[in-house]
Amino acid sequence: MSQEYDVLLRGGHLIDPKNDLDGICDLAIKDGRIAAVGPKLTGKAKKDLDVSGLLVTPGLIDIHVHSYGGYEGWLFPDQHSLPYGVTTVVDTGGSGWKDFADFKSTIIDRSTTRVLAFINIVGAGMTGPPEQDTSDMDPIPCAATIKQYREHVVGSKSAHFGGPGWESAGGAIEAARLSDSIAMIDFAPRPTRSYEELLEHMSPGDIHTHLYASHIPLLDENKKVNDYVRAAREHGIIFDTGHGGGSFWFRIAVPALEQDFPPDTISTDLHKSSRMRPNATMPVTMSKFLAMGMPLQEVIYRSTHKSSKVIRRPELGHLSIGAEADVAVLERRKGSFGFVDSGGARLAGEQLLECQMTLRSGRIVWDLNGLSRPSWDDSGDYRQLD
């Protein structure tokens, strides 16, 4: 008997870094999970789709977004993730321990996108005064919230602190240690606290985001990657892109990549302003790395499998048989394109990634050109969308 599937994607260029797959391959989905992977699969499917000429990858994982709170205008996850191939996002500190239950009930539980979170070291998160109240930075309730909501919470977050001390970054790191999790740190150096000191405070698995920001001394005065930064990576510190509206500069990223210092993870820091001028969606941010010379397979790896390992969700970010069927179908367009960084500078590129289709848990939730839909003149009753 031939196998019956719910969805069969035929003839796409499948890239699955975890399983070392990189070539033309079919992908079959049944009951929300990957059922088969291989060349020229036999069987019938409710939706048998020709995706030849397109890339088929694990659903993209964006580990730095803003889906809750007041800072710089957060964005609802589904509308700003699923059309871009992103099936999992991690909100970075929109909620503190005081309002995480509200975040869960209003956003996480109501989203098709898988929404995870870093808990802000500030109890009020980003919904109150902008993260400067040191009296509200308490690692104990922060850690307790992380432990209480393990299914949804990745770790702790420190961000945007302008004071002279270590209450914010140090508190987030302590909360991570108390909860056996990880910390993500958005850091602004001050005369009383240096970037080198921060990296020394962090533990293996902790994340420094905004790697290529202009205020981060990644490079020395000769445009060389600082030795202490390389030492931190060797120690196990993770370096995340966190593009954002002001934290991704070609003048830093290009020389760093030329010196073999890529980000561990590609992420957007997506919010209202970063969505505009720098157009920091995942496919465009990934395309910027292609324009800077990163191979496509590395771009996919740092947007899927590597990201899942960093946030300690190894069940995500791959297309293994039995895995939940989160899938991105991307077009790699060739032509003349231009990409803008956070400072307004332009870099020319010859490749642009565009999402054609997104599947979340086996269900087609985005279909840019209606590849899964019948033609209007022979579809009969096509009012049913699923």
N, C-alpha and C positions, 0 to 999 in steps of 0.2 A: 504494500500500500504506500502511495506517495504521501510525503509529509504535508500537512496543511499548516500554514502560517497566517498570522494576522497581517504582517507587512514583510515584503521581500524587496530589498534594494539591490538592483542588479547592475553590475558592470562599473561600479564606482571605483575610484582610486582610494583604497582603504588605508589609512594611516593609524595604527594603534601601537604607540611606543612601548607599552607594557609587554605586549606579545610579539614585538619585533615584526609587525606586519606592515608592509609598505609596497602596495601593488594593486593590480586590478583584482577585485574580489567581490563576491556577493555577501550580503548580510541579511539574515532572516530573524524575525522577531515573533514571539508567541507569548501571550499572557503577560505582556509588559517586560519580558526579559529576552536577552540574546539567546536564540535557539540554535543557530548554525552560522558558521563563517567558512567560506571556501569558494573556489572558482566554480562557476556554472552550477549552482545548487539546483537540484530538481525539487519539484513540489509545487503546490498551488498556494496562493495567498489571496486574502480578501483585497489587499492592495499590492499589486505587482508592479513595481515602479522602475523604470529605466533611468538610472542616474549616471550613465556613462558620461565621461568628461568632467565629472564633479568629484570633489574630495568627500570621503565619508570618514568622520573622526568621532572619537568619544565626545559627548556633550562638553562644551567648554566650561571651565571652572574659573570664575572671577573671584579671587580671594580678597578683594578690596573694593567695596561699593558702599553707598549710603542709601539705605532703604527705610530709615526711620530717624526721627529727631529733627532738629532745626538747622543744623550746620550747613550753610551754603546751598540749601534746597535739596532735600533728599528726593529720590524718585521711586515710584512704585516698581517692584521688581519685574513683574511679568512683561509689561509694555517695553521695558528697557533692557530685557535679558533675552527672552525667547526669540524675538526677531533677529537676534545677533548670534544665535547658536549656543547661547549660554543657558545651561540647565541647572547650574548650582552657583549661588552667590554667597559671599560672606559679608554681612554688614559689619562695619568696623567702628564700633563704639557709639552708634546712634543711641543705644540704650545703656543705662547703668543698671545697677541691681534694683533700684527703686521702681523702674518702669519696664523691666523686661517682660513681666507678665502681660502688660498691655501690648507691647511689641508682638509678643507671641500670638495673642488673640486677634489683633487687628491686621497684622501683616503676614506673619509666618504661616499661621493656620489657614489663611485665605488665599495663599499664592500657589499657582501651579509650579513655578520655579521652586526648587529646593533652596530654602533660605536658612543659612546658618549665621552665627554671630560671634563676634568678640564683644565681651562686656566691658564697657568703659570703667576705668578706675574711679571716675567721678560718679557718685551715686545717681545724680540726675541726668547722666549721659550728656547728650548734646541738645536736650530740650530746654535747658535753663540757661544761665549765664555761660559763656563759652569756655568752659573747662579750666577755670582759673581758681576755683574755690578749693584751697588745700584742705579745709576742714571737712570737705565732702569726699576726700580721697582716702578710702578705707579699704585695705586689701582683704579684711576678714569677711564682710558681707559680699564683696565682689567674688571671692573664692567660693563662698557658700552657694551663690547663685550659679556659678559655673558647674559645681558638683550637682546641684539640684536639677539642672536642665542639660545633662550631658548629651542628650539626643540632638539638641539644637545649638549648643554653645561649644565653640572651639577653644576659647581662652580669654585672656584679658587684653585691654587696649589702653594705650596712653597716647594723647595727641594734643597739639595746639597749645601746649603750656608755655607761657612766657615768663614765668617766675625764675628765680635764680637757683632754686634747689632741686632735689631729686624726688620730691613728693609724688609727682605724676609717673615718671618712668620707673622709679624705684618701687612705687606702690603697685604698678601693674606687674612688674617682675615678681614681686613678693606674692601677689595674688595667684600668679601662674604656678609658683612653686607650691603654695598651699593647696592648690587644687589639682596638682599633677597634670598641668596643661601647658600651654605656651602663651607667650606674650607677643603682641605686635606693637612696635614702638614707632610713632611718628615724632621725630626729635628735632628740636631747634637748639643748636649749640649756644652756650652763653659763656662769658668769661669764667663763671663758677662751675661749669659742667661742659666738658668737651665730648666730641664724638668718639674719640679714642676711649675715654672713660666709660661711655655708654656701652660700647662693644665689649669691654672687659666685664661690665656688670651682667651682661646677658649670658644665658646658658644655651647649649646646643639645642636647636629646634626653635628658639625664639627668632622672631622676624623683625628685621629693620626694613620698613617700607619707605618709599620715595628715594630709591637708590640714586637716581640721576637728577635729584633736585639741586637747584643752584646754591642753596644754603648748606648743603652737605659736603664736607671736605673729602669726597671720595678720591679726588685727584690732588696731587701736590702742586707747587708753583710751576713745575715743569710738565704738567699735564700727565704725570705718571700716577697710577693707582698706588695709594699709600700702602706701605708694607704692613701696617697694623690692620688694614682692612682685609688684605689677603690672609693674614694670620687668623682673623676672626672667622673667615669662611672655612679655613682649615680646622678651626675649633668646632665648627658645626652651626655657626650663625647663618640664618637664611636672609637673603637679600631679595626684596620684592620690588617690582616696578612702581606700582601705585601712581600711575600717570598723572591724574588730577588736572586741575586748572592751572597749577603753578609749580608742578613738581617733576616735570620731564623736559629735559633740555638736550637737544642734539649735540651741543658743544661739549657736554659731559658724556653722554651715552656713546657717541661715535668713538672718541679716543679710548673709552673703557672697553668697548667691544673689540677694538683693534688690539688691545692688550689682553684679550681673552678673559675679560671680566664681565660676563653676561649676567642678567638677573637669574636667580633661581626660578622665579615665577613671574609670569606676565599678568598684570592686572591693571584695572582702569582707574580706580578711585572715582567711580562714576557718580556725578551729581549734576545739578542743573548747569553750572558754569562749565564744567569739564566736558559736558555733552555738546557744547556749542563750538567756540572757536577751535580748540584742538581736536574736536570730534573724537573723544576718547572712548569709543565703543571697543569691544574686544576685537572684532575683525580689523578695524582700522589700526588699533594699537599693535596688533600682531603684524599687520602690513608694514608698519613703521620699522619693525625689526627685520622684516624681509628686505626693506629698502636699505638698511644698514649692513646687510650682508649675512644675516643669520639664516642658515638653511631651513627650509620649510619643515623638515622633520623635527628640528630643534624647537621651532616656534610652536608646533603642535604639542610637543612633549611638555614645554614650560607653561602651557595653557590647559593641560589636562592631567596626565599621569603624575608629573612632578608636583603639581598643585595639590592633588589628592593626598600625596604622601606628606606634604608640608602641613596640611591641616589635620592629619591623622585620620583620614577617611579613605583607607585603602580600597574599599569596595567601590569607589567612584573612579572616574577618569580612564576607563578602559572598556574594551568590547569583548571580554572573555565570555564564553558560553556560560549562561546562568546569571550573568550580571544584569542589573537593572538596565533597561534599554534607553539610556540617555544618549542621543546621537545628534551630531551636527552634520549637515550636508552643505558644503561650502563650494563656491565657485572661485577659482583662482583666475582672475581676469588679467590679461596681458595688455599693456598699453603705456601711455604716458600719464603719470599721476603725481600729485603733490601732497605732501604731508606737513602738518604744522605742529610745532611743539608748544609747550606752555609759555614760552617767551615770545611767540609769534613768528619764529623763524621757520623757513620752508626747507624741506628736503625732497628732492625728486626721486621717484621710484617707478619701476616698471611692472609691479605686481600689486594687485588689490584683492584682498579676500572679501567676499560678500556671501552672506548666509542665504541659501536657497530654501532650506527646510530644517526644522528642528523637531526632534521627537523627544518627548519627556515620558519616561516610563512606558515606552512603546506606542504612545499616542502622538499623532502628528499635531503639533500645536502651533506651527508656523509653516507656511507654504507660500513663498513669495510669488511664484509664477503658476500656482495651481497644478503642480506636477501630479498631485494625488487626486485631482478632481476630474470628473467626467466633462466632456464637452457639452455645452448648453443645448445643442440640437439633437443629442441622442442619449441624454441622461435620464429621461423619464422624470420621476419625481426627485428632484435634486435639492429639495428644501432641507433634508436632513444633512447636517454638516459632518457628523462623525460616522 
